[in-house]
Amino acid sequence: MEAILVLEDGTVFEGNGFGAEAENFGEVVFNTSMTGYQEILTDPSYSGQIVTMTYPLIGNYGINSEDFESRMPFVLGFVVREFCEYPSNWRSEKTVDQYLKENRIPGISGIDTRALTRRLRNYGTMGGVIATGENIDIDDMKKRVLGHPNLMGSDHVLKVTINESYTMPNDGYRIVLMDFGAKLNIARSLHHLGCDVVVVPAATTAREVLALNPDGIMLSNGPGDPQDVDFAVKAVQELIGKKPVFGICLGHQIIGLALGGSTYKLKFGHRGANHPVKDLVTGRVHITSQNHGFAVDAGSIPNKDVVVSHINLNDNTVEGLKHKSLPLFSVQYHPEASPGPWDSNYLFDHFMDLIKQERR
């Protein structure tokens, strides 16, 4: 198949199509991970986005049924330099091409992903359209992409969250996980620690959460602009101080807003499994997995009992917050990884320690 990627600034990349014969508009972003494309495809935080992989070879180990991070893929398009049609791995059950076809997602290969990434770094993420098929009208695509809405003002969280609550039963502490687009490994990580995990939809109110009698509350990752989920900010405001709260990614940003702060859009975001973050408490540097396009403005938080606990060593953006007296903390990155390093898995243990202190 023929395939094109057209950016809203008029830049055109022509290549070879794989996956579905389709046409999708979205925000074009890039991810610097070397592995983990299956987890990236199924991360709900990519809702509304066309994902470019900077690592040159994608698809070589196929797709398997064990590494999904959600019930379905949420990306709108997949951009790679070289696509492997014949994976070689004992766990592989199908190819990326087959998986994308099944889910009506177009892909493009054979383009200069370095040039595309540099453009996004220099000018910021931008709207785009990916189209596969025959006789594609490039001039028409250039005109239509200008009308593409960006992530602002969207309801991506309500699109990706679960419809009904479910439980991963266990004998330990009960944790309510508020699903704003949660990766499955967050619930798995808590369950592995012995927790009784109750996953609830994004719009669950504070009263409904507390009625479940949790020992702790986890706020998950998710897509889009945190300022669009005012219902979640309101719920978290009512939960702070009632139970130990741990926020990840979008959950971190929601905590920042709930504390009276503000957020802003990053130029090209942080997406990859190799971002250095410094823990300001211990001085240690951790390599982290990240996927976000917004950040918390630490100087905007009026509460002086809230301090920055982690910073990004690439650009000094806020990567963590903690309250001096309340059992409340958050990180902008993904301690559950998938994909990525396990450097920050200790944060789940810290969450358990806070819960134990509150239970005394």
Buried (B, 14 or more C-beta within 10 A) or exposed (E): BBBBBBBBEEBEBBBBBBBBBBBBBBBBBBBBBBBBBBBBBBBBBBBBBBBBBBBEEBBBBBBBEEBBBBEEBBBBBBBBBEBBEEBEEEEBEBBBBBBBBBBEBBBBBBBEBEEBBEBBEEBEBBBBBBBBBEEBEEEEBBEBBEEBEBBEEBEBBBBBBBEEBEEBEBEBBBBBBBBBBBBBBBBBBBBEBEBBBBBBBBBBBBEBBBEBEBBBBBBBBBBBBBBBBEBBBBBBBBBBEBBBBBBBBBBBBBBBBBBEBBBEBBEBBBBBBBBBBBBBEEEEEBBBBBBBBBBBEBEBBEEEEBBBBBBBBEEEBBBBBBBEEBBBBBBBBBBBBBBBBBBBBBBBEBBBEBBEEEEE
